[in-house]
């Protein structure tokens, strides 16, 4: 698997895990939008961790 294919798989898994979106819906996003959602999820998780509420219950 190439680096970019591996990275795409990581992005899809990350968004699917956190937002429960379908595989084909995530793959249908333009790259920049998919990366923006990855950053937003990371921001949410960081905020939850800092506030002490965790993220597992989401």
C-alpha positions in Angstrom: 0.0 0.0 0.0 1.4 3.4 -0.9 1.7 6.2 1.6 -1.2 8.1 0.1 -3.4 5.0 0.0 -2.5 4.3 3.7 -3.3 8.0 4.6 -6.6 7.8 2.8 -7.5 4.6 4.7 -6.6 6.3 8.0 -8.7 9.4 7.2 -11.7 7.3 6.2 -11.4 5.2 9.4 -11.1 8.2 11.6 -14.1 10.0 10.2 -16.2 6.8 10.1 -15.3 5.9 13.7 -16.2 9.3 15.1 -19.1 10.4 13.0 -20.4 7.1 11.8 -20.6 8.2 8.2 -20.7 5.6 5.5 -17.5 4.6 3.7 -18.7 5.8 0.3 -19.9 9.1 1.7 -16.4 9.8 3.2 -14.7 8.8 0.0 -17.0 11.1 -2.0 -15.7 14.1 -0.1 -13.1 16.3 -1.8 -9.7 15.7 -0.3 -9.6 19.2 1.3 -13.0 18.8 2.9 -12.2 15.3 4.2 -9.0 16.7 5.8 -11.0 19.6 7.3 -13.3 17.0 9.0 -10.3 15.1 10.3 -8.9 18.3 11.8 -12.3 19.2 13.3 -12.6 15.8 14.9 -9.1 16.1 16.3 -10.1 19.6 17.7 -13.2 18.2 19.3 -11.3 15.3 20.9 -8.6 17.7 22.2 -11.2 20.0 23.7 -13.0 17.1 25.3 -9.8 15.7 26.7 -8.8 19.1 28.1 -12.2 19.6 29.7 -12.0 16.2 31.4 -15.1 14.8 29.7 -13.2 12.4 27.5 -14.3 11.3 24.1 -15.3 7.7 24.4 -18.9 8.3 25.3 -19.5 10.1 22.0 
